Amino acid sequence: MKKLFAIISLTLVFSLIIGITASAESGYAYNEEVLAGFAPKWDAIQADDTVISVSVGAAQGELRFAWLSSEADTDVSFKISGKTDMTDSKTIAVSTEKCDGYNSNKVTVSGLEEGKTYYYSYTENGVWSNPEKITVQPDENFTVLFVSDAQIGRSGEETEREVLIRDTCGWDYTVNKMLAEYPDAAFAISAGDQFQSPDSIPQMKAYLAPEKLRSLPVANTIGNHDDGASLYGDIFNNPNEVNELLADEAGTGYFYTYGDALFITVNSNNSFMFDTAKVIRTAVNTYPDAKWRILTMHHNPYSASLSDDDFSEERLYFSSLIDCYDIDLVLSGHDHFYSRTAVMNGGEKADEGTVYIQSSSASGSNYDPLPETLPDYTVTAFDVRVPTYTAFTFTDNAIIGTTYRTDTDAVVDSFEIADNESNSNANIFSVAISFIKTLFSMI
Ligand SMILES: [Fe+2]
């Protein structure tokens, strides 16, 4: 029996190793030993129907949670405590919405204190989960981790167990690497395409599988692989969502603040400029004095895949708005390689304006090759075929960015972004001028 088990195990490991090299476009940072240690957890990951997501709050001191449950589970509860044994816990009201085949449960907890560690627990069929812990990080000199395109299931046919295991192992490895380097990160930003199929619950469970995500708020983004289905909106509990005329089934843009920084997330699949302008305008009007303005959108208006005179809607529409509202930093993904631009304004390199950073694959599930010729606005772009992540530390004078490859932990890019001083609040005339300026830069 032991011999049979050994043969089965060897076959599984062998098939997983074959799987790693099955796609020329994928590439992972972990070794066989890491994969062999991760694979046995897979059945438990997929059996967990109520895995919880932690999203960023509207500001420091707020945390937002979401999880799915069976339609038959009608009495769902959530509690949070400052003590490990959950004594003196506070029960928080759960907002439950019936979805297609399951319930979506959401909780918002506010009034949490900086530097304090909390423990939270929730029920499944009346049974309380094991408490998870999370610490409210300082909002001065804080660090935000940036990734994109974990896209669990991308490295092959998404119904294949081996594909999901190897992609999830890659994502788990990146999360572990980031938090080993930055254990006190305030939160993480994912610039979209969290999983391959927008309605895949197994892939959603895989994305939320890393155990450290129970203790790390994440601001997720609607990518082209997230729109067209409600699952993104059912499993992530985003703050300050803005009503959009052409809102996608997945959700809308949203915003939040942390310290002196305002973070805005838009759905770049929605090319209706009015909607994007409304999200940015609402955010800026709510926090007009924020020192830093950071925008996350899945598609990069200044990707190295585009050209200096590219006529894409991302360049024309989105960058016009970005210029108008004095955004300091734009975070994107989608093209599956890393790039950073010069300071851009009005379609040209400038002394004051916006830096565009594009992250590569967070899991290793897919990479795209660099174009043969890079546009003039690209300062650096590389495709190292292992997952990378960027840490942004917000200081009084600058946002300090450091990008790492996850196999060697080597720094592959480092830079500083200075405050662009002005914080304009655009109106329809300034948007029109910005649009025309960008248009002329393309001609
Ligand atoms: Fe994408």
Residues whose N, C-alpha, C, O or C-beta is under 5 A from the ligand:
A	BS01	LIG	D193 G223 N224 H334
